[in-house]
Amino acid sequence: MAELRVFASPSALNFALAEAVASTINFAVRANGKCSIALAGGNTPRPLYSVLGMEFRKHIPWKHLHVFWGDERVVPPGDPMRNDRMAREMLLDKVPCPKRQIHPMAARAKQPPDEAAREYEETMRQYFTDGRPRFDLVILGLGPEGHTASLFPNSPALDERDRWVCAVKVPARPSSRLTLTLPVFNESANVYFLATGAQKARALSAALRSDTDPKMCPAAAVRPVDGKVTWWADGPAAGNARDRDMHKGAVEETEHDPIVPIEPYGANFDDSEVANADELGHTSDTPRDEQS
């Protein structure tokens, strides 16, 4: 069952989500010595990446992080429309994550999309050597019509069951994209959806309903077989969704407190609320500023 967490302001939302991302990364590194994450593109996660790269820079074991993307626009490397360029500018260029552990999609100019998709799947298979693409964390956005990553309504890629990466054409600019597929997203340990703004309210409500046709709202098809989905939303995006029958948190009423220090991998975590979180990003104590 999905969890919906609603926050009163964008700053409170992005800080709380950054805190959960840091917790999830630290948990995975403590458990496995490394952490795999797939990043979202678009404009919505920009503030989140900024918070991670600045306020949480010292609280994440970047040297143990392996970075992938959920989708990418097939445009030349360095193009302003690329998702990886945004992530680099807002986050990755500001933190000590080894370059060899950052895996952009379609990284070669003029590469045919189908070839780029096959190449990226091979890159993923070299990392997930057991044949199971189980990301420790996937961050996804939500389009107003219900798309996520580059899985749009009625896309043939929604029927894919074998390939991990597909080249797709979408009704948006640019139309040529690469996207991870549902078999990948649904093997993830944790999926964090980020939705802000009233224009996302209808899609968010649909994504949370069990009777929604995933062909019409692809985000509704992201339901990990043995993982957890958490929706992070502001009030306008949540709309009436918070009143539905689901596990949900209360609205964050106040601005965040100063950062609770997080000791990185290999240190003593006893005094850190954030680092004591479980693999879902939940701490053992009641979250700050949230009411039950």
Backbone torsions as a table, in degrees:
resi	resn	phi	psi	omega
1	MET	NA	133.6	-178.9
2	ALA	-72.0	152.0	173.6
3	GLU	-109.3	135.3	176.7
4	LEU	-110.8	123.3	177.3
5	ARG	-117.6	123.5	-173.5
6	VAL	-116.5	136.1	-176.2
7	PHE	-126.0	148.6	-173.2
8	ALA	-77.9	-20.8	-178.4
9	SER	-142.0	154.0	177.4
10	PRO	-59.8	-38.0	-178.7
11	SER	-65.6	-41.5	177.8
12	ALA	-65.0	-39.8	178.6
13	LEU	-61.9	-51.1	-175.4
14	ASN	-68.1	-33.7	176.6
15	PHE	-67.7	-46.3	-178.9
16	ALA	-63.7	-40.0	179.0
17	LEU	-67.9	-41.2	176.8
18	ALA	-60.5	-39.6	178.1
19	GLU	-62.2	-42.3	178.7
20	ALA	-67.9	-39.2	176.8
21	VAL	-60.9	-46.3	178.7
22	ALA	-60.7	-42.0	179.6
23	SER	-63.0	-44.8	-178.6
24	THR	-64.5	-42.4	177.3
25	ILE	-62.1	-47.4	-179.7
26	ASN	-61.6	-39.9	178.8
27	PHE	-61.7	-46.4	-178.4
28	ALA	-64.4	-40.2	-179.3
29	VAL	-67.7	-40.1	176.7
30	ARG	-63.2	-37.2	-176.0
31	ALA	-79.7	-37.8	-169.6
32	ASN	-126.0	-5.4	-178.0
33	GLY	81.0	-0.5	179.2
34	LYS	-160.5	167.4	179.1
35	CYS	-143.6	135.6	176.1
36	SER	-109.0	134.8	-179.0
37	ILE	-136.4	140.4	172.9
38	ALA	-111.8	123.5	-175.3
39	LEU	-91.7	151.5	173.4
40	ALA	-89.0	156.7	174.8
41	GLY	-108.6	-159.3	-178.4
42	GLY	81.0	-171.1	-177.2
43	ASN	-91.5	-27.1	-173.1
44	THR	-57.7	-41.6	-176.9
45	PRO	-81.7	0.8	179.9
46	ARG	-52.2	-52.3	-179.9
47	PRO	-62.2	-36.5	177.5
48	LEU	-60.4	-48.5	-178.9
49	TYR	-63.1	-35.9	177.7
50	SER	-63.3	-44.4	178.7
51	VAL	-63.4	-43.0	178.8
52	LEU	-61.8	-40.3	-176.4
53	GLY	-77.7	-16.8	-178.2
54	MET	-112.4	-66.4	-174.3
55	GLU	-73.6	-24.9	-178.4
56	PHE	-111.7	13.4	-176.2
57	ARG	-57.0	-40.8	-176.1
58	LYS	-87.2	-0.8	-173.3
59	HIS	-111.2	10.2	-179.4
60	ILE	-127.6	132.8	179.2
61	PRO	-78.7	76.0	-171.5
62	TRP	-58.2	-32.0	-177.4
63	LYS	-67.6	-13.5	179.8
64	HIS	-106.0	7.1	-175.5
65	LEU	-97.2	135.2	175.3
66	HIS	-116.0	120.9	-169.5
67	VAL	-107.6	127.4	175.0
68	PHE	-125.4	178.8	176.8
69	TRP	-125.8	148.3	176.8
70	GLY	-77.3	-28.0	176.3
71	ASP	-163.4	168.8	179.5
72	GLU	-154.5	148.1	173.1
73	ARG	-82.8	133.2	-178.3
74	VAL	-84.1	84.2	175.8
75	VAL	-133.6	165.7	-174.9
76	PRO	-59.1	149.7	175.7
77	PRO	-53.5	135.9	-179.5
78	GLY	87.9	-9.2	179.2
79	ASP	-62.3	138.3	-179.2
80	PRO	-58.4	-19.8	-178.8
81	MET	-83.1	-8.1	-177.4
82	ARG	-73.0	139.2	176.7
83	ASN	-66.0	-36.2	-177.8
84	ASP	-70.4	-29.9	176.7
85	ARG	-64.6	-44.9	178.1
86	MET	-59.3	-45.5	-178.6
87	ALA	-65.0	-36.2	178.1
88	ARG	-67.3	-45.2	-177.8
89	GLU	-65.6	-39.9	-175.3
90	MET	-86.9	-23.5	-172.1
91	LEU	-139.7	-63.2	-163.9
92	LEU	-67.4	-29.9	177.4
93	ASP	-73.8	-8.5	-175.8
94	LYS	-106.4	-1.7	-175.1
95	VAL	-129.7	156.9	-175.9
96	PRO	-86.8	51.4	174.6
97	CYS	-84.3	124.4	-177.7
98	PRO	-57.4	136.2	-177.9
99	LYS	-59.3	-34.4	-178.7
100	ARG	-67.5	-13.6	-180.0
101	GLN	-102.1	8.6	176.1
102	ILE	-108.2	119.9	-170.2
103	HIS	-118.7	88.1	178.3
104	PRO	-74.8	152.9	174.3
105	MET	-84.9	152.6	172.9
106	ALA	44.5	54.9	-171.4
107	ALA	-82.8	-8.7	-179.3
108	ARG	-106.4	135.4	-177.9
109	ALA	-63.4	142.6	175.4
110	LYS	60.6	21.7	177.8
111	GLN	-77.7	130.6	177.6
112	PRO	-57.5	137.2	-176.1
113	PRO	-55.6	-43.1	-179.8
114	ASP	-62.7	-39.1	177.8
115	GLU	-66.3	-41.5	178.7
116	ALA	-62.8	-38.2	178.4
117	ALA	-64.5	-45.5	178.8
118	ARG	-62.8	-39.5	-179.5
119	GLU	-65.4	-40.6	-178.6
120	TYR	-69.7	-38.3	176.5
121	GLU	-61.5	-38.8	177.7
122	GLU	-64.6	-39.6	175.5
123	THR	-59.2	-43.9	178.8
124	MET	-65.0	-40.6	-178.6
125	ARG	-67.9	-28.1	175.3
126	GLN	-69.0	-27.8	176.8
127	TYR	-84.4	-50.7	-179.5
128	PHE	-88.9	77.2	-170.7
129	THR	-70.7	-14.8	178.5
130	ASP	-86.2	1.7	177.9
131	GLY	83.7	4.8	178.6
132	ARG	-115.6	115.1	-176.7
133	PRO	-80.0	68.0	-174.8
134	ARG	-94.8	91.4	174.8
135	PHE	-68.3	141.7	173.1
136	ASP	-67.6	-34.3	-179.7
137	LEU	-151.9	133.6	171.2
138	VAL	-121.0	129.0	174.6
139	ILE	-105.4	125.7	-177.3
140	LEU	-127.5	151.8	171.9
141	GLY	-103.9	-174.2	-178.1
142	LEU	-142.8	127.0	175.3
143	GLY	-86.1	157.7	-178.6
144	PRO	-62.4	-19.2	177.4
145	GLU	-99.6	4.4	175.2
146	GLY	100.6	3.9	179.5
147	HIS	-75.1	155.8	172.2
148	THR	-142.6	149.5	-166.6
149	ALA	49.5	-130.5	172.6
150	SER	-115.6	37.9	172.2
151	LEU	-98.5	100.4	-176.8
152	PHE	-98.0	160.6	178.0
153	PRO	-51.8	135.7	177.6
154	ASN	65.7	17.2	177.5
155	SER	-71.4	136.6	174.8
156	PRO	-58.2	-25.4	-179.4
157	ALA	-64.3	-19.4	178.3
158	LEU	-67.4	-19.8	179.6
159	ASP	-92.5	-3.5	-177.8
160	GLU	-67.8	132.4	-179.4
161	ARG	-123.2	-12.2	-175.5
162	ASP	-113.4	-47.0	-177.1
163	ARG	-74.2	146.2	178.4
164	TRP	-89.4	-25.9	-176.6
165	VAL	-135.8	134.9	178.9
166	CYS	-127.5	145.9	166.6
167	ALA	-87.6	130.6	-175.5
168	VAL	-134.7	159.3	168.8
169	LYS	-109.6	132.2	-174.9
170	VAL	-126.3	158.1	179.1
171	PRO	-84.0	54.6	179.9
172	ALA	-153.1	167.4	-178.1
173	ARG	-104.9	130.2	-8.3
174	PRO	-75.4	154.2	-172.0
175	SER	-81.2	-23.1	-178.4
176	SER	-88.1	121.8	-176.4
177	ARG	-137.1	162.3	162.3
178	LEU	-112.7	145.3	178.0
179	THR	-145.4	144.8	166.3
180	LEU	-69.5	158.0	-174.3
181	THR	-107.6	170.7	-179.4
182	LEU	-59.2	-37.0	176.6
183	PRO	-58.3	-27.9	176.5
184	VAL	-78.4	-52.4	-178.2
185	PHE	-58.7	-34.9	-175.7
186	ASN	-84.9	2.6	169.3
187	GLU	-100.5	-2.8	-173.7
188	SER	-70.0	149.0	176.2
189	ALA	-75.1	-39.2	-179.4
190	ASN	-141.6	133.4	173.7
191	VAL	-123.1	121.8	176.4
192	TYR	-109.5	110.9	173.6
193	PHE	-88.9	137.7	177.1
194	LEU	-117.8	123.2	-178.6
195	ALA	-138.2	125.6	178.7
196	THR	-135.2	146.7	175.8
197	GLY	95.4	145.6	-177.2
198	ALA	-62.3	-24.3	-179.8
199	GLN	-68.0	-13.8	178.9
200	LYS	-97.1	-4.7	-171.3
201	ALA	-61.6	-45.2	-177.7
202	ARG	-64.9	-43.3	-179.9
203	ALA	-66.5	-39.6	179.1
204	LEU	-63.6	-43.8	178.1
205	SER	-59.7	-42.7	-180.0
206	ALA	-66.7	-40.9	-177.7
207	ALA	-63.4	-28.5	-177.5
208	LEU	-86.3	-11.5	-179.0
209	ARG	-84.2	137.7	-178.8
210	SER	-73.1	-19.3	-177.3
211	ASP	-97.4	8.5	-179.2
212	THR	-72.9	137.3	175.8
213	ASP	-76.0	114.7	-177.8
214	PRO	-65.0	-18.2	174.9
215	LYS	-66.4	-30.6	-179.7
216	MET	-91.8	-25.6	179.4
217	CYS	-138.3	84.9	-174.8
218	PRO	-56.3	-29.4	179.4
219	ALA	-59.8	-27.9	179.8
220	ALA	-68.3	-17.4	-178.5
221	ALA	-85.2	-7.6	179.2
222	VAL	-84.4	97.2	-178.2
223	ARG	-141.5	88.0	-175.6
224	PRO	-54.7	141.2	-176.2
225	VAL	-66.8	-35.2	175.8
226	ASP	-144.8	43.1	177.7
227	GLY	-129.4	-166.8	-173.2
228	LYS	-132.4	136.0	173.6
229	VAL	-108.4	128.7	174.4
230	THR	-125.0	128.9	176.2
231	TRP	-98.3	128.1	178.4
232	TRP	-112.9	116.0	-171.9
233	ALA	-139.8	153.9	168.6
234	ASP	-89.7	172.5	-176.3
235	GLY	-57.3	-47.4	179.7
236	PRO	-60.6	-37.9	179.1
237	ALA	-71.6	-36.9	-178.3
238	ALA	-68.1	-37.6	179.2
239	GLY	50.6	-127.3	178.7
240	ASN	-87.8	-0.6	-175.7
241	ALA	-62.2	-31.2	-176.2
242	ARG	-66.7	-15.1	-178.6
243	ASP	-92.3	-1.2	-179.5
244	ARG	-78.7	166.8	-177.6
245	ASP	-78.9	89.9	178.7
246	MET	-154.5	165.9	174.8
247	HIS	-72.7	123.5	-173.8
248	LYS	-144.7	152.6	175.4
249	GLY	-98.2	164.5	178.9
250	ALA	-78.5	165.7	177.5
251	VAL	-70.1	132.5	175.2
252	GLU	-69.4	121.9	-171.6
253	GLU	-95.2	-25.5	-172.2
254	THR	-126.3	168.7	174.5
255	GLU	-68.2	157.3	-176.4
256	HIS	-67.9	155.2	171.5
257	ASP	-76.2	168.2	172.9
258	PRO	-58.9	156.3	-177.3
259	ILE	-58.7	131.1	169.3
260	VAL	-78.6	126.3	-176.9
261	PRO	-56.5	137.5	177.0
262	ILE	-115.6	119.4	175.7
263	GLU	-79.7	132.6	-179.5
264	PRO	-71.8	176.0	-178.2
265	TYR	-47.4	132.8	174.4
266	GLY	93.9	0.2	-178.4
267	ALA	-111.2	-175.3	-179.0
268	ASN	-83.8	123.1	-175.2
269	PHE	-100.9	3.6	-167.6
270	ASP	-59.1	-34.2	-174.6
271	ASP	-97.9	9.8	-176.3
272	SER	-109.4	114.7	176.7
273	GLU	-60.6	-43.7	-176.0
274	VAL	-68.7	-46.7	-176.3
275	ALA	-71.1	-15.2	175.7
276	ASN	-85.6	7.6	-179.8
277	ALA	-68.8	156.9	174.8
278	ASP	-85.1	-174.6	-174.9
279	GLU	-67.2	-10.7	178.8
280	LEU	-95.3	1.9	-180.0
281	GLY	85.2	12.5	-179.6
282	HIS	-97.8	138.3	178.5
283	THR	-92.5	167.9	-177.9
284	SER	-76.9	-19.6	178.2
285	ASP	-102.5	167.9	177.8
286	THR	-62.6	130.2	-179.2
287	PRO	-56.9	144.5	-179.9
288	ARG	-58.0	138.8	170.1
289	ASP	63.2	12.4	175.2
290	GLU	-107.3	143.4	-179.4
291	GLN	-110.7	143.3	179.7
292	SER	-86.2	NA	NA
